[in-house]
Amino acid sequence: MKKRLICTLSFCALAAAGRAAYAAPGEAGGEFLRILQSPRAVAMGESGAGAYGDLLGALSLNPAALGRNAYKEAAFTYNSWLEGITSQQAAYSQPLGRGVAAVSVLALSVPSIDGYNNAGLPAGSVEAGDMAGGVSYAARLAGPYKDKLSGLFGGGTLKYASRKLGDASASAPLLDAGLLWISRSPDATVALGLSAQSLGGGFKFDSVTDPAPSVYRLGASYIILAAGDPITFSADLKKPSDSDQVLCVGAEYQVWRTISVRGGYASGEDLGDGLRMGGGVTFKLLQLDYSLSPYGKFGQVHRFALSYKFDRRVKNTEHLTFEQEESRVKTGRARALLNERRYYEAVLELNSALALDPGNREAIELMRRAKALLEESR
């Protein structure tokens, strides 16, 4: 027992690289589950519980976001953590009739630790590491009939995590759950999210049980278009079960939906408080993401992710001038006015749209329709 205690203390010394890797006595166990695997989420200040996007981000922050995936996706990430600690995650999502299912496997690798016997003499190396597997499901619970990407989404992940230190091991079943509400308009998209992660009974080594590494998140995001390209702003309030709350904020700019530039800030973290940055490149069905997280004297943490989207190519957005973008917004308003039978107001809105962009074909066609309906109504 004493030898095992010495090994445990040695392991904790190595893990002093961060609470995000392993817990110290009295804190939550299974802290490796708190390490975010999504480079996109990390680069945006570790925020995104109220956003949507990549498969890894949904698994890391809010499983409800899976309900928005309209195509099959496979993803793999490699995380070069601290003091030689690395983690890898593989995941796959599959749309079903009424929702989206996903499976994932996470592994954390730790360098060998020096072990000592009861006399304090070297007794060889001690192997350590963690693993977790999960099954997720998310679906749209309510929302507009004509817009399946808006509304209220709910999701959950049932996962089984295990930890090993020498000849000692512990495991625990855990649960993630979340809700995501999305509202879209011609001008912007607003989303709010709420999630609870790693809920469960905790990890038991010998006679000691470490609490589960639960994390609660409340997030929001706001998406607007700039020259036809989306800009996402996100903010999360994160509350780990065993420490103070943390504010995370970030932003992402997608150029032609092909090149992404991201940045963010995490405030109040015990380790790694500060700036995050990264980016991504999309080529047809393939997407590559990267993030860089400075951790002071511990150095830099690099994350890489590769994802492949089956069956459906990522659409590149046509680059628009600000005048063309405003013209399309006005055209959308005019279409809504036509549906409300407010024909005269629709004509005025379309006149403004065509003044900004005379080549707007949609506005031209709607103008013909609006004038015809206006004549009929007289």
Sequence and secondary structure as in RCSB ss.txt:
>XXXX:A:sequence
MKKRLICTLSFCALAAAGRAAYAAPGEAGGEFLRILQSPRAVAMGESGAGAYGDLLGALSLNPAALGRNAYKEAA
FTYNSWLEGITSQQAAYSQPLGRGVAAVSVLALSVPSIDGYNNAGLPAGSVEAGDMAGGVSYAARLAGPYKDKLS
GLFGGGTLKYASRKLGDASASAPLLDAGLLWISRSPDATVALGLSAQSLGGGFKFDSVTDPAPSVYRLGASYIIL
AAGDPITFSADLKKPSDSDQVLCVGAEYQVWRTISVRGGYASGEDLGDGLRMGGGVTFKLLQLDYSLSPYGKFGQ
VHRFALSYKFDRRVKNTEHLTFEQEESRVKTGRARALLNERRYYEAVLELNSALALDPGNREAIELMRRAKALLE
ESR
>XXXX:A:secstr
 HHHHHHHHHHHHHGGG TTT   TTS S GGGGS   HHHHHTTT  TT    HHHHHHH GGGGGG  S EEE
EEEEE STT EEEEEEEEEE SSSEEEEEEEEEE   EEEE TTS EEEEE EEEEEEEEEEEEEEE  TT TTS
EEEEEEEEEEEEEEETTEEEEEEEEEEEEEEEEE SSEEEEEEEEEEEEES EEETTEEE    EEEEEEEEEEE
ETTEEEEEEEEEEEETTS  EEEEEEEEEETTTEEEEEEEEES SS  EEEEEEEEEETTEEEEEEEEE GGG E
EEEEEEEEE SS         HHHHHHHHHHHHHHHHHHTT HHHHHHHHHHHHHH TT HHHHHHHHHHHHHHH
HH 
